[in-house]
Amino acid sequence: MRRLDYLKAAARVEAWVQSCQVQALNRFALLRTGQGGDRDPEGFSRFAPQEISAHLSTGEAAARTMLADASQICTNLPGTLQAMSRGDLDLARAKALARGSADLPAECLEDFEAAVLPGARDITLDSVRSRARRMRDRLHPESLSERHRRANESRDLQLTDQDDGMAELWIRMSADKAHLVFDRIQSTARSLQGPGENRTLPQLRADVFSDLLLTGAVPAAEQAAPAAVTSGAPGSARRRPGSAGPGLLVTMPLTALLGLSEEPGDLAGHGPIPPDMGRQLSQLAKSWLLVLTDDQGQAIAAAKKLRIPPEWLKRLVRIRDRRCRFPGCRRAARYCEIDHVIAWEDGGWTVLENLQCLCKAHHAAKTAGASSAEAGPNGQITWTTRTGHRKTTFPDEGWDSVLPHIGPREGKGEAQVEGEGKGTASSVGNTARAGDGKPKRTLGGIELPDDEDTDPNAPPPF
């Protein structure tokens, strides 16, 4: 436990040192303010990066980025700089805020920082970037469609040679196409897995990708792992790509889906997407999940007393969580299992607030008692490790929900949903007593049906 505390203290010292570097870079930029054509768009002399580059032995482009980030943090994000100076925020997260707000109007910066900064040190860097991307989209005066049109002009494909006869391909493209491409490769790679297949999933993805481009087919599953098949070399046994996998999750207001408004959609794992892109993806959908919302656009789900969550509820959990809920894990929700935070046998309800996405490894670890989880309001999950350290994770940025607060099932009086007596989650409805003494649940004054015998694949009772 003390070693973990030592590591955390060292990280705080590192963040403080980084704040000193940021302030020094900003001071240098102020001293090198260019005039007219000598000035960079960021406001400092276009020759300043050359001096930084020579003195710190870094590339000139990297030096220019360092100066721009420092200027944005010190000039426009005072709360971020203070958090760094206290050791509460590292440079990587501070840069995520700086770059997310770089092209926002000055009058929006305070709202941006107030929304993105709180709790940023307690979530992963990818989550900070996701939160910044969503808030930037909400505050930006220019429409997402126009920004996407301009950004799409920078699409590119590059090759980087590596050691030992290897190389890397890097591609920048529209988010919908990127997710569809990866989803097809991932699902096809998974379809090749089996008892006779010796390749790992990453190796299969690489082989599927190269074979689809070079031959239009994918390699057959290995039997004896011959070298030609293992490497995915052209000429090995092949078969046509399999069926599509779990698919993508796209959330859109009904008015935008019907073309009656231009509100952005949301692509799970990415964030806001232009309405036209969302409508194009909707044409590929085989099914839609209707989510009831209140006047504030908050999602509401009714409780279920089933041990195994119905399919519609599983999908709702995946839409909310987007990824595995264990701290630091970024495995996509569509490849995760659905877990009861409080186990069913311990009295945990099968409701949205008591369910979470966990990858197979972290689900097994939780079941084995390597760590424990507690559910809090608005989808928060607090984890406790063997050392007693606690870490809270939040639903992937962008999901605003009013969660049902349901107590333990009858006969399980000692179990409780995390938050009782400590500040509970918002309640979906009221509970009244019927003539037989059994509690009846209501939503907006309407009695909800008893769902003991509900078809697990039935749609939600909205």
N, C-alpha and C positions, 0 to 999 in steps of 0.2 A: 504493500500500500504506500509506504514512504517513497519507494522508487517512482511510482506513478505521480505522486505529488511533486517529486523533484523534477520530473520531466515537464510537468505543467508549469512549474516555476521557471524553468529554463526557457520555455516558450514565451513566457511573459517578458523575460529580460530581452529575448531576441526581438519581440515586438517593439519594445522601448527603443532598442538600438535602431531598428528600421524607421521609427518615427524621427529619430535624429537625422538619419540619412535623407528622409523626405523633406524635412525642413531645410537642410543644407542645400539640397537641389533646388528647392523653391527660391531660396535666398539668392543662389547663383543666377537663376533665371531672371529675377528682378534686377540684378546688377547688369544683366546682359540684355536689356530690353532693346530690341532693334528699332530702326527708324525706316518707314516706308517699305521699299522692296527688300530691306534687310530683315524684315520681321516675319517669323513663322506665323501660321494661323493661330497658334496657341498664345502668341503675344510676346515671345522672347526672340532674341536675335537668331537668325538661321545659322549663324556661325557658332552658337553656344554648344550645340551637340558635338561639334568637332572637338572642342576643348575637353568636354566630359569624356568623349570617346578615347582621346589620347591619354588622359590622366588615369582613367579607370581600366584601360585596356579592354574596352568593349566595342561592339559595332556601333557605327554612327546612328543607324536606324534604332537600335536598342536605346542609345543615349537620348535620342529625341523622344522616345516613348516614356522613358524615365522622367524627363523634365516635364512632359505634358501631364503625367499622372500626379507628380508632386505639386504642380501648379493647381490642378483641379482640387486635390485634397486640401491643400493649405488655404486656398482662396475661397472655395465654395462649399466645402464639407467640414465645417469646424467640429462637429460632433465626432466624425470619423477620426480626425487628427487627435482629438482628446482621448478617444478610446485607444488609439495606438500608443499615446504617451503614457497611459495607465498600464499598458501591457495587456489590454483586453482584446485587441484586434491586431492580427498580423498583416503584413504587407499584401499578401495575396488577396485577402478579403477586402482590404482597403482599395486595391486596384480594381476589384470587381465593382465597387461602388463608383469609383472615379470614371471608369469606362462606361458604365451603365448610364451615367448622368452627363456625359461629356457634351452631348448635343441638345440637352434640354434647356429651355429658357430659364433665365435667372430666377424668375418668380416661382418656378416649379421645384427648385433644388431643395428647399426646406422640407416640402412635403415628401419628396423622394427619399431624403435621408431619414426622416422620421418614420417612414414605412419600412425601409430596408435594413437600417442599422440595428434596431433592437433585436437582441438574440442572435446576431450574425456570428458571434464567436462560438456558439453552441451548435451550429449546423455545419454540414459539409460545404466545401468551397463551391461545388456544383450547385448546391441548394441556394447559396448566396447569389450566384450568378443567375439562377432561375428566378429568384425573387426580384432581383434588380431588373431583369428583362421584362417581367410582368408589370412592374411599377412604371418603368420607362414607357411601356406601351400605353398604360392608362393616362400618363401625363403628357405624352408627346403631342404637340399641336398638329402635326402632320399625320394623315391617315396611314394605317399600317399597310394598306394596299399600295400606296405610292412609295412608301419606304421599301417595301419588298420588291417592287418593280425596279427601283434603282439598285438595290443590293444584289438582285439577281444578275445584273450585268457583270458582277465580279466573279461569277462562277468559273471554276478552274480545276485542272487536274495536273498534279506535279509528281515527279519521280525523284526519290532520294536513294542513292546507293548506300548499302550498309556492308559490314564486314562479313567474311565467310560465305561469299557468294549470295548474299541476300540483298533485298531492296524493299523499299516502302513506297506505296502509292497513297497519295493524299488528294482528296477531292472536296471541293466546295460546291454545293449545289442547293437547290430549293429543298426545304425541310420535308415537304410531303414526299418527294421522290426519294430522298435519302432514307426516310423511315420505311417506305415501301420496299426499297432495295434491300435494306438490312433485314426486314421482316421475312422476305422471301428466302434470302440466304440462310437465315437462322432456322426457319421452319424446315427447309430442305435438308440442312445439316442434321437437325434433330431426327428427321425421318430415316437417316442412314445409320443412326446409332442402334446397336443391338449386341447380342452376345458374341457374334463373330467379328465385330468392328473394333479394331485396336486404336484407331485415331481418336484424339481428344476432340471436344467440340470446337475449340479454336482452330485446330488443324483442319477439321471438316469444313468450317466456314471458308478458310482460305482456299481449299481445294474446290469447293462448290463455286466460289467466285471466279476463280481462274478458268475452270472448265466451262462455265456458262458463257464466258466471254470468248474463249478460244474455239469451242466446239458446239456450243448451244445445248449441251447435255451435261449431266452431273455424273461423277464416278459412282459405280455400284459399291455396296457395302463390302468391306474387306472380309475375306475368309481366312486365308493363311498369311495375310499382310505382306504380299510381295512388294518389292521395292518400287515397281512402276506404279502400283496403285497407291501406295503410301505417299508418294510424292505428288500424286495427282497428275502424272505425266500424260500428255496426249497419247492416245492409242490404247489406254487401259480400258477395261470393261466399264460400260456406262449404261445409264438409264435416264429416261426423261425426268425432269423435275417433278416432285410430288405435289400434293395439293397445298394450298395456302395454310399457314399456321394460325395462331390465336388471333392475329389481326391487330389493327391499330384502333386506339380509342380516340375519337374525336367528339368534343363537346361543343354544341352550338345552340344559341337561342333559336326557338322555332321560327321567329320572325326573320332572322338572318338566313335560316335554311330555306325559307320560302321566297327569299329575295325581297322581303318587305323592309329590311333594315340592313345596315352595313356594319353591324357589330362584329368584332373579331370572333373567330372560333378558337378552340384550344386543342392542340395535339399533345396527347399524353407523352411525357418524356421530353417535350420540346418547349411548349408554351404557346403564346398567342400566334395565330396564323390569320392571314387575310381571309375575309368572308368568301371570296371566290375560290380560294384554295380549299376551304372547308366544304363548300358546295360540291366541288369536283371530287373530293374524297368521299362525300356522302353517296355519290353515284355508285361507288364500289361496295357500299355496305349491304350486307345480307339481312341485318336486323338492327333495330334501334331500341334503346332503353329510355323510356319516358320517365323523367324525374320531376316530381311535383315540387314547386317552389312557392314560397310565400311572397308577400308584397315587396319584400326587400331582396328578392332573388336568392333566398337561402333555401337549401335543400332539406327536405323532411322525409324521413323514412319511418314506417311503422314497425313495431316489434314483432318477432316471430319466436315461437316456442319450439322450433325444430332443432334437433341436434346438428344436422347437416344443413348449412345455409342453402336456401334456394338459389338457383342460377342468377336470378335478377339481383339478389343481394350480394352475391359474389362479385358481380360486375360493378355494382355500386361501390363496394370496398376498393376494387382495383382503380376505378375512376378517381376516387378520393386520394388514395395513397400513392399511386403512380409507381412506387418502388418499394423494395423491402424496407420495413420500418425499423430494422436493427440499426443502431448508430453507425454511420459511415458506410453502410451498404447501399449500392446504387443499382442493384439488379432490378430490371423492369418488372412491374407488377404482373404482367401477363405470364411471366415465367416463375411466379411465386405461388406458394400455397396459402390458403386462408386459415388463419389461426384464431382461436378464442383467447383473448387476453386473460380472462378468468376462465379456466377450463370448464367445460360443460358439466363434468362430474362434480365440480366444486360449486356449482350454482350459477355459472355464467350464462347469461342470455345470449341467444343468437340474434343480436341487434348490431346495427352499424357501429355504435360506440364501443362494443365489446369485441369487435373483429379487427383484424389487421392482416396485411400481406407480409409474409416472411418467406425468404428463400429457403430451400430445402435444408441447407446447412445450419442456418440460424434457427429454423423451426425445430430441428433435432436438438440443438444445443439448449434451447428453452425447455423443451420437454424433458431433457436429461437433468435440468436444474443448474446448468452452468450460469444462467442469469435469469432474473425474473422481470416481469413487465406489469405495469399498472396503467390503466386507462384514465385519462383526465378529460377536461372539457375540450370541445371542438377538435376531436381527433388526436389529441396529444397522447403520446405513449412515453412513460417514464421507466427507464430500465435501471436495474440495480445489479451490479456485478458482484463477483465473489469477494472482492476487496471492500465492498460497501459503497463504492462510488456510484453516483446516480447521474443519468444522462437522459434528457428529454428530447424526443424527436417529434416532428410535426408533419402533418400531411403535406405532400409536395405542394409548393406554392401555388395559390390560385383557387383553392377549394374553400368556399365560405359555407359553412354548414351549421344548422341548429340540430344538435344530436339528441335523440331520445334518452331520457334518464329513466331506466327501468331497474328496480331493485332485484334481489336474488329470487329465484324461483321458489315456489312453495316447498317446504321441507328442507330448505337450504338456508336457514335463517342466519347462519354465521358468516356466509359468504357475502361480500359486498362489492359493488362496482366502485373502483377507485374514484374518490372525490366526495363520497358521502361523508358529511360532517367536516369536509375540508374545502367546500366550495365546489358545488356539483355542476355537471353539464346541464345545458338548457333542456327543459322538459318539452316533449312533443305535445303532450296532452294532459288531461286530468284523469284520475282514477276514482271511480265511484263503486259502491257496493250494490250488487243485485240482490234479489230476494233470497237466493240460495247462499248468500254470504261470499260468493266468489267475486273478486275484484273485476270490474269491467273497465276497459280502457276507452277513452274518448279522444277525439281529435277535432278541435274547433266545435265542440258541442255535439259531435256525431259519434255514436258508439261504434267502436271498431269491432269486427267479428272475432270470435274466438278462433284461433288458428291452429289448434291441436291437430286437426285433420287436414290442414291445408296441403294441397299438391305442392311439393318442393320446387317444381318448375313453373308454377303459376306466376303470372305477372303481379307486380305489387298492387295492394288494394287501394289504389288512389282513385 
